[in-house]
Amino acid sequence: MNRMQKIAWSFVISTALGFVCSVIAVAILYFKVGFPRASAGLAFLAIAGLGGLSPLIFREDKGKVTFDERDAFIKKNAALAGFAGAFLFTCFACMIPFFVLGTKASISVRWLPQIWIGTFVTQFFFYSVAILVGYGRGGKENE
């Protein structure tokens, strides 16, 4: 397993853990204090930030060749997948309130940073999953 795969696994695990903890916290707080205050449970998504420390933990690979054409191809496709995921998240985050609340409604500005952070988390998550899929597909051919 190379460095990119280790970093991708780290980010996928930390993001999934943060998402699950956040959903559980919001669900519990919703029944205790209601929704506006239950959104504080979204703070558990900060666990996904631990995946950002992965490049500091996993050092560069030792050897003559650490990056080849296949790695560049996988990284390019992962970047495209990350962009597509972020684009879809932003579209849904902007259009669902439009269709649910209608044209006369207004949305609080406090949601904008959450949409912005959600877009970045979605981008890195899709990027990491695409890296794992890219290496998983080619790894079986080499064995």
Residue, then its C-alpha position, 0 to 999 in steps of 0.5 A: m500500500n503506497r502513501m496515497q492509499k494510506i492517506a485516502w484510507s485515513f481520510v475515509i475512516s475519519t470522515a465516516l466516523g465524524f459523519v456517524c457521530s454527527v448524525i447520532a448527536v443530532a438525532i439525540l439532541y433533536f429529541k432533547v432540545g429541538f432542531p435549531r439547537a440540535s445542529a450543534g451536533l454537526a460539530f462532530l464533523a470536525i473529526a474529519g479534519l483529523g484526516g488532514l493530518s495524514p500527510l504529516i503521519f505517513r512519510e514519503d515512500k522509499g525507493k527509486v520510483t515512487f510515482d509513475e503514469r498510473d499514479a498520475f492517471i489515478k490522481k487525475n481521475a480522483a480529482l475529477a471525482g472530487f470535483a463532481g462530488a463537491f459540485l453535486f453537494t453544492c447543487f443539492a445544498c442550494m436547490i433542496p431548500f429552494f424546492v422545500l421552502g419555496t420562493k418566498a422563504s429566506i435562509s439564515v446566513r449561518w448556513l453558508p459556512q456549513i455548506w462551504i465546509g460540507t463542500f470541501v469535506t465532500q470533495f476530499f471524501f470523493y477524492s479519497v474514495a476514487i483513489l482507493v477504487g483506482y488502486g483497487r481495480g489495478g491491484k488485482e491485475n498485478e497479482 
